[in-house]
Amino acid sequence: MRGGTHLAALLALATALSGCASTGNGKLPTLTPARAAQDIIPGKSTRADIEAAFGKAAITTYADGHEVWLYQLGLAKLVDSLPYVNLVLNSADNKKELSILFNRAGIVKKYQLMEEPL
């Protein structure tokens, strides 16, 4: 019976942690390609502009000085590391993602908005 209690606790924790998660300030769910084109201007928009428009991102910095900022709406990355839960859910099931590449000077080089159709 003790194993069943642990499994039930694990499933409850997994359910709580596997809910929708997002990065940024909450604008991503309603962001359209047209609005993204207004808010993100390659060659002009800066890191400060993007943070003001979308909030904090998950940031990857490369040795050459480029950065990629990632905003995601969907399953939390944590589900990937949960045993058994990762068999039925994974963060690749994210519904919407905005990635922005900055050059060494902190100016947007390009961006991509992807959305999985419902």
N, C-alpha and C positions, 0 to 999 in steps of 0.2 A: 504493500500500500504506500510505503514511503516513496518509492519511485514514481507512483502516480501523482503524488503531491508535487514532487519536483517538476514533473512534466507539465502539470497544470500551471504551476507558477511560471515556467519557461514560456508556455504558450500565451499566458496573460501578458507577460513582459514583451514578448514578440509582437503581439497585437497592438500594444500601446506604442511601441517603437516603430512599427512598420507603417504607421499612418502617413498621410501626406506631409511632406516637409518642403520648405522652399528657402532659397537664399534671397537676400535683398530686402527691399522695403514693402513688398506685397504688390508691386505693379506688374509683375510678370504674368499673372493669370489673365489679365485683360489687355496685355500688350499685343498690338497688331503689327503687321509688317509696315503699314503706313506710319504708325506712331513711332516705331523703332527708327524709321528713316528720318523722322523729324528730330528725334532725341540723340541719335548717334550719327555724327557726320565724319566719315573717314577723312583724315588730313586736317581736321579742325578740332573735334571734341577731345578734351583732355581727361585724365584720370579723375580730376576733381569734378568735371561736368558729369561724368558717368556715375560717380558715387552720389552726387546730388540728385540725379535722376532716378537711380535704381537702388541705392543703398550699398551695403557691404556685400562683397562677392567672395567666392572661393577663388583664391589667386594662386596661379602657378607662375613662378619667375624662372627664366632661363639664364644660363651663364652669359649669353650674349647681350643681356639687358632687356630682351623682350618679355612681356607679361601677357598671360591669358587670364581674363576674368570670366568666371562661369557663374551664371545664375540658373538655378534649376527649380522646377516645380514637379513634384512626383514623390516617389518613395525615397526615404532616407537611405543614405549609403550604408548605414549601420545594419540594415537587413542582410547585406551581403555576407556579413561575418557571423550571423546567427545560424547555428546548426539546425537542420531540418527546415527552418523557415526559408533559408536561401534556396531550397529545392523548389519552392512554389512562387517565391517573390524575389525579385532582384532590382537593383537601382537602374538597370538598363531599361526598365519599364517606365522611366520618367516620361511625363506627358508633354512638357515644354522645357526648352532650354535656350538660353541666350549666351553665346560665347563672344567675347570681344578680345581682339589682339591689339596690344599697344606696342609701338616701337620703343626704342631706347629712350626717346625724349618724353615718353608718356602721352603720346598722341595716338588716337585710334588709327590703326592701319586698315583693319577690316573687322566685320562682325558677321555673325550668322544667328538667325532666329529659326529654331526648329520646333515644330509642333506635331505630335502624333495625332492623326485624325481619330475621332471617337467612333 
